[in-house]
Amino acid sequence: MVSFNGWVNMVKATRKPDLAVNIGRMELRNPVIAASGTFGFGKEYEDFLDLNSLGAIVTKGISLNPMMGNPPPRIFETEGGILNSIGLQNPGFDDFVKNKLPYLRKIKTPLIVNFFGNTQKGYADLAKRFDALPGISGLEMNISCPNVEEGGIAFCMDPKMTYEVVRAVRKLTRLTLIVKLSPNVTDIAQMARSAEEAGADAVSLINTFRAMAVNIYSGKPELGNIIGGLSGPAIKPIALRMVWEVSQRVKIPVIGMGGITKAEDAIEFILVGATAVQIGTANLVNPRTAIEVIDGIKKYLIQKKIARLRNLTGLFQKPYRP
Ligand SMILES: Cc1cc2nc3c(=O)[nH]c(=O)nc-3n(C[C@H](O)[C@H](O)[C@H](O)COP(=O)(O)O)c2cc1C
């Protein structure tokens, strides 16, 4: 491989850097993806930005049957982040196909469906159903869900359970398969390895951290469910460390997320090994965040005379002199 400096000298300075990246069978025009649960089903954002300019869109997590979610309050703002206990509320597979997918199909941006189940078979059956539908480019498996057949331990907590559920899904779909990892484990890289060995095309990380807050005046928890997930800028340094650790242990592409609000954050993730990034909580604060991140990455590449974004991935600790 050509060193960064050598490579830069070889390419002509460009005003139009190539931002395209590959994840499995998908080619994204840029590496910026809207994260699950923070971008609805795309339509909610159509008045704020051109959905066709995103790298990809990930839907809210879909289960076979509709889910009501947790009791309110379900969102609580913390310093530098938010706690959410939405509880995976979603309209279910049939309603998604009938009422959400037709709109998403009209958008050129690759569509990634985030989904989950509560048994291995539940995941596999749902993946098979999505596989049969036109207009879906990829599946993102949220494995941070309890396995009701194993006493409710989340699939993501155990390398063997992770391997088996990913393997079962892999057998039933040819769509690009992304496994979304939880940070609530001792060794996230071990889980990434299990997903890779089971045939995942990519891993995405991180999901939210289990967390809580208490109102000292009412004596009550701030979330109806007591425990929720922490996301936003507060988690970024930990997410970055995890993306770096995972990137060193797997060969498949890593999609990084956790607290990204600006281009500089995204570039940090890319430098430590992420092929692409997802924007979550920041969409709720500024719905144009993804567009601003794409523009900022482009400016950075122009300024650094880097012709292709692909060449930036994982340059951390290589002879890179920004
Ligand atoms: C309100 C809300 C809902 C979410 N829903 C889902 C979901 O349905 N499935 C999923 O895999 N992740 C879900 N997430 C997690 C995000 O996709 C993302 O992994 C996490 O928030 C970290 O990124 P961020 O700090 O940029 O938000 C949700 C996050 C938030 C804030």
The ligand as a Gaussian input file, in Angstrom:
#p B3LYP/6-31G(d) Opt

LIG

0 1
 C      -34.872000       8.190000      19.673000
 C      -33.959000       7.086000      19.232000
 C      -34.481000       5.920000      18.667000
 C      -33.635000       4.888000      18.244000
 N      -34.168000       3.760000      17.671000
 C      -33.342000       2.768000      17.216000
 C      -33.874000       1.605000      16.587000
 O      -35.089000       1.446000      16.390000
 N      -32.997000       0.634000      16.187000
 C      -31.641000       0.764000      16.355000
 O      -30.885000      -0.138000      15.967000
 N      -31.112000       1.874000      16.931000
 C      -31.930000       2.869000      17.371000
 N      -31.383000       3.996000      17.951000
 C      -29.919000       4.105000      18.108000
 C      -29.281000       5.005000      17.045000
 O      -29.520000       4.505000      15.746000
 C      -27.755000       5.145000      17.279000
 O      -27.165000       3.852000      17.249000
 C      -27.401000       5.778000      18.626000
 O      -28.338000       6.772000      18.964000
 C      -25.980000       6.360000      18.655000
 O      -25.788000       7.364000      17.671000
 P      -26.023000       8.949000      17.966000
 O      -25.241000       9.301000      19.202000
 O      -25.559000       9.644000      16.725000
 O      -27.497000       9.113000      18.191000
 C      -32.222000       5.036000      18.394000
 C      -31.700000       6.203000      18.952000
 C      -32.538000       7.230000      19.372000
 C      -31.935000       8.480000      19.950000

